Amino acid sequence: MLIGDVARRSGVSARMLRHYESLGLVRPTGRTEAGYRAYSSEDIRRIFHVESLRSLGLSLREVGRALDDPGFRPSELVDDLIRQTRERIAGEMELLTRLRRIGAAGPADWEDVLQTVALLQGLGAESAGRRQRAALSSGEENPVPVEALVEAVLNETDPNVAGALRWALERSGEGGLTLLAEGLGSPTAEIRKRAIQAITEIPSGEATALLRNALTNPDLVVRRYAALALGARGVADAVPTLIDMIVEGANDVDAADALSALAADPASADEIATGLVGRLAHGTVEPSARRRLTQALADIPGTTASRALADLSHDEDRAVALTATYIRKLRDAR
């Protein structure tokens, strides 16, 4: 079969067939009387073998080794091809993500595109200072795509940069809340913590709803951050978790302050006092926890708290009794 016929039947151009011949990949079995290349059925089969191996991503050199080297081990090459393919896919996905973020920024011209690219590169820089400057430069004139901001927030380890990123995310609006909510379900504890910290700094109804849901999160750290934030927002749902924090001695001062703020509402004040008194009466609470609970009653108004303090001033634990007596004097003076 002549080279033109082979090209038509195999889909490999005559020029490529000549290139294969120059590399020693496929040599025509013979020549016609006129000197034209003549390919046998075995030659055609080898051409298809070459094309099949090329479709797997092998170079022409690797194809030649695979077909001619008896000691060639395909498993090693396939493993290497898998690694290369994964790297190539990862690179393509990274490029796709970058392009989507640039598109989301709504660039008006190439100057906007270049500016967005510079900000994205700044967020991914090795230098903490450069990452912080990129976060602080985000604004109405230089918006960083919210998806990139959320990714940076969830992965930032430097506390100063993290603060700047949360500030930039809060200024960007509510667009990142869905992504932050996904972060709360991350298998990595640090990412869950960064997600809840970012949510607490967004003053919106949607953020408050996420914080309410976070009160039932399996992660104790997430629940505590949510409770403190909700307490500051006047949401009484946080009361049980805040009382738990006082008992456990986890950010107990902040938790007591949050209960005090919630107690400005008379209905909440009675609920809070009842909750604190109930834990005081629990037989398994340690003495240090009882003292913290007693101290927390100091800024809770109402008769329930006052009666509890009167009873506690005669408590068997002298430290609790002295604390309650002192608090009663302060309340009477007010």
Beta strands, then each sheet from edge to edge (+ up, - down):
strand 1: 30-31
strand 2: 37-38
sheet 1: 1+ 2-
end
